[in-house]
Structures are given as structure tokens and as C-alpha cells.
Amino acid sequence: MSYYKNHVFFCINEREDGSQCCAQHHTQEMRDYMKKRSKELGLVRSGEVRVNTAGCLNRCEFGPVVVIYPDETWYTFIDKDDIDEIIEEHLVKGNKVERLMVDKQI
């Protein structure tokens, strides 16, 4: 069993050659935002959620990516509204946000 109910990893990798990478989509800012909102909602304090930074997750073709374990759910996102939806639906309610799931876009 996972130590955290939900362990979230944001790819913030930046490619030196300028090719497609998650960092081009402000992923550090979005990670910081999710971490802040999770704290505000008491999810971090209760051990429900841990939000971390990851290097390259090798899913660059999907734009910015975040993966949530132990569910192994991969999401892409555009803005804070998408992050809020992932927090509310997946992290709080336990429902996957199908419209943002990477595997649904293959």
C-alpha cells in the first residue's frame, strides 16, 4: 500500500535543445499551485496527498503531464482550472477526470 493516498508527480523537465518539453507549459507554476491548494484544503496535513516534482516522464508528446499514484493515472492540463478539477474530482472525490487523461487521448 502507498504511504500517501495520492502521490502526485509533475514533470518539470526542460530540454536544452528547445524541443517539446513540459517546462514550456509552466509546469513548475502549476505544481506549486496544486501543492498550495492541497495544503489549503488540508489534504497534505492529513496524509491524503503528496505533490512532488519529477524529471522527464517520457510523455512529452502530450504536453504537460502529471501522474497520480497509486492509481497510475496520467493527466495533461492547460491551466489552473484544470488543476482545480483534478484536485476536486480525483484527489478529493476519488473520481478520474476522463477529459484530461493522457491515455484517453492516444
C-alpha positions as CSV (number, residue, x, y, z in Angstrom):
1,M,0.0,0.0,0.0
2,S,1.2,3.5,-0.8
3,Y,2.4,5.7,2.0
4,Y,0.2,8.5,0.7
5,K,-3.3,8.0,-0.5
6,N,-2.4,10.0,-3.6
7,H,1.2,10.7,-4.7
8,V,1.3,13.3,-7.5
9,F,4.3,13.9,-9.8
10,F,4.6,16.8,-12.1
11,C,7.1,16.6,-14.9
12,I,9.1,19.9,-15.0
13,N,11.8,18.7,-17.4
14,E,13.3,21.3,-19.7
15,R,15.1,20.1,-22.8
16,E,18.3,22.1,-23.6
17,D,17.8,21.7,-27.3
18,G,14.5,23.5,-27.3
19,S,12.4,20.5,-28.3
20,Q,9.0,19.8,-26.8
21,C,9.0,19.5,-23.0
22,C,6.7,20.0,-20.1
23,A,8.6,23.0,-18.7
24,Q,7.4,25.0,-21.7
25,H,3.9,24.8,-20.3
26,H,4.7,26.4,-16.9
27,T,4.6,23.1,-15.0
28,Q,6.6,24.4,-12.1
29,E,4.0,27.1,-11.5
30,M,1.2,24.5,-11.8
31,R,2.9,22.1,-9.4
32,D,3.3,25.0,-6.9
33,Y,-0.3,25.9,-7.3
34,M,-1.5,22.3,-6.7
35,K,0.7,22.0,-3.7
36,K,-0.6,25.2,-2.3
37,R,-4.3,24.3,-2.9
38,S,-3.8,20.8,-1.4
39,K,-2.4,22.4,1.7
40,E,-5.3,24.9,1.9
41,L,-7.7,22.0,1.6
42,G,-6.0,20.1,4.4
43,L,-5.1,17.2,2.1
44,V,-1.4,17.4,2.8
45,R,-1.7,17.6,6.6
46,S,-4.0,14.6,6.6
47,G,-1.6,12.4,4.6
48,E,-4.0,12.3,1.7
49,V,-1.8,13.9,-0.9
50,R,1.9,14.5,-1.6
51,V,2.8,16.7,-4.6
52,N,6.3,16.3,-6.0
53,T,8.5,17.3,-8.8
54,A,9.7,14.8,-11.4
55,G,12.2,14.9,-14.2
56,C,11.3,13.7,-17.6
57,L,8.4,11.2,-17.6
58,N,8.8,10.5,-21.3
59,R,5.3,11.5,-22.3
60,C,6.4,14.8,-24.0
61,E,4.0,14.4,-26.9
62,F,1.0,15.0,-24.6
63,G,2.2,18.4,-23.5
64,P,2.5,19.0,-19.7
65,V,1.9,15.8,-17.8
66,V,1.2,14.8,-14.2
67,V,0.8,11.3,-12.9
68,I,-1.0,10.3,-9.7
69,Y,-0.1,7.1,-7.9
70,P,-1.1,4.5,-6.8
71,D,-3.9,4.9,-9.4
72,E,-1.3,5.3,-12.2
73,T,-3.5,7.9,-13.7
74,W,-1.8,10.3,-16.2
75,Y,-3.2,13.7,-16.9
76,T,-2.4,16.7,-19.1
77,F,-3.6,20.2,-18.3
78,I,-3.8,23.7,-19.6
79,D,-4.4,26.0,-16.7
80,K,-5.3,26.3,-13.0
81,D,-8.9,25.5,-13.8
82,D,-7.8,22.0,-15.0
83,I,-5.6,21.6,-11.9
84,D,-8.6,22.6,-9.7
85,E,-10.7,20.0,-11.4
86,I,-8.0,17.3,-10.9
87,I,-7.8,18.3,-7.2
88,E,-11.6,18.3,-6.6
89,E,-12.5,15.3,-8.6
90,H,-9.5,12.9,-8.3
91,L,-7.8,13.9,-5.0
92,V,-10.9,14.9,-3.0
93,K,-13.7,12.7,-4.5
94,G,-11.7,9.8,-6.0
95,N,-13.1,10.2,-9.5
96,K,-10.8,10.3,-12.5
97,V,-11.1,13.3,-14.8
98,E,-11.5,11.5,-18.1
99,R,-11.3,14.5,-20.4
100,L,-7.8,15.3,-19.1
101,M,-6.5,11.7,-19.0
102,V,-3.5,11.2,-21.3
103,D,-4.4,7.5,-22.0
104,K,-7.8,8.6,-23.3
105,Q,-6.0,10.8,-25.9
106,I,-3.9,8.1,-27.5
